[in-house]
Amino acid sequence: MKYVIYVVGIFILTLGISFTIQSDLGTSPFDALLVGLSQNLGLTVGSWEIILAFILVGFNSLLKRQKPEVLGLLTAFITGIGIDMWLFLLTNLITPELWYSKVVYFGIGLVVIGVGTATYLHTNFAPIPIDRLTLIIQELTRTTLFFSRTLIYLVFMILALILNGPIGVGTLLTVCLGGLILNFFMPVAEKVLDRVLTHSSTSSYQDKDKNHSI
């Protein structure tokens, strides 16, 4: 059940990312960097997610002074597929044109990103390298998720600007609110998912007990 929640969390996250990209109001700095690389150098947004994951895995390994988290590449691979899949579906379904529809798209995306990130991070299984970096910086600086997330966002925003990525008012909102939203949903996800995992474990145990009795 843990791995199901992990995959579901990633697909929720990538749905949120795709919503913000489609809103055309600006994405998170990291996603803006991915879009900028895609537009300038080719390949899909999801492909650049995977490529940058390789770089970040190595960087995280240096910060923690431990072996690279190879499983993080699995998460990045699934994330890359998810982003490209949702972008394809959303582009073919509807593209917001009016300003208020763009605002709604972006707002939904920002909240969904927080829910998805909190969901898959709670499984503590192979986090996306950039999210692992968030946790590493939080640990090293002994601060909050809000501080570490905001610091990372600022660095990637500068890189995205250099590559003419989709930086806009949405980007600033993401920098200001992304960490707060994640901070809000982490304890909520913990409470809800702990119940789900506990119920799943109990049901599995009862089923085994019944089979043993038979």
ZIVENBEL-V684633 format. One record per pair of residues at least 24 apart in sequence whose ideal C-beta (glycine too) atoms are under 8 Angstrom apart, sorted by the first residue. I is the first residue (numbers start at 0). J is the second residue. Records with the same first field share a line. If there is no record, write none. Layout:
I=J + J
This chain:
0=195 + 196 + 199 + 200
1=122 + 124 + 196
2=122 + 124
4=118 + 119 + 121 + 122 + 192 + 195 + 196
5=119 + 122 + 124 + 125
6=77 + 119
7=118 + 119
8=115 + 116 + 117 + 118 + 119 + 120 + 121 + 122
9=74 + 77 + 78 + 81 + 115 + 119 + 127
10=77 + 81 + 115
11=111 + 114 + 115 + 118 + 119
12=78 + 81 + 111 + 112 + 115 + 116 + 118 + 119
13=78 + 81 + 82 + 84 + 85 + 115
14=81 + 85 + 108 + 111 + 115
15=107 + 108 + 109 + 110 + 111 + 112 + 113 + 114 + 115
16=82 + 85 + 108 + 112
17=82 + 85 + 86 + 89 + 108
18=89 + 104 + 105 + 107 + 108 + 111
19=104 + 105 + 108 + 109 + 112 + 169 + 173
20=44 + 86 + 108 + 165
21=86 + 89 + 90 + 94 + 95 + 104 + 108
22=95 + 101 + 102 + 104 + 105 + 108 + 169
23=95 + 101 + 165 + 167
24=101 + 102 + 104 + 105 + 167 + 168 + 169
25=105 + 165 + 166 + 167 + 168 + 169 + 170 + 171 + 172 + 173
26=164 + 165 + 169 + 170 + 173
27=112 + 152 + 155 + 170 + 173 + 174 + 177
28=152 + 153 + 154 + 155 + 156 + 157 + 158 + 159 + 164 + 166 + 170 + 173 + 174
29=129 + 151 + 152 + 155 + 159
31=155 + 156 + 159 + 164 + 165 + 166 + 170
32=155 + 158 + 159 + 162 + 164
33=82 + 164
34=164 + 165
35=159 + 162 + 163 + 164 + 165
36=162 + 164
38=163 + 164
39=162 + 163
43=79 + 83
44=79 + 82 + 83 + 86
45=78 + 79 + 80 + 81 + 82 + 83 + 86
46=79 + 83
47=79
48=75 + 78 + 79 + 82
49=75 + 76 + 79
51=75 + 128
52=76 + 79 + 127 + 128
55=128 + 129 + 131 + 132
56=128
58=128 + 132
59=128 + 131 + 132 + 135
62=132 + 135 + 139
63=135
68=125 + 128 + 131
70=124 + 125
71=125 + 126 + 127 + 128 + 131
72=128
73=125
74=119 + 125 + 126 + 127 + 128
75=127 + 128
78=127
105=169 + 172
109=169 + 172 + 173 + 176 + 177 + 180
110=180
112=177 + 180
113=177 + 180 + 181 + 183 + 184
114=184 + 188
116=181 + 184
117=181 + 184 + 185 + 187 + 188
118=188 + 192
120=185 + 188
121=185 + 188 + 189 + 192
122=192
143=178 + 182
144=178 + 181 + 182 + 185
145=178 + 179 + 181 + 182
146=178
147=178
148=177 + 178 + 181
149=174 + 175 + 177 + 178
152=177 + 178
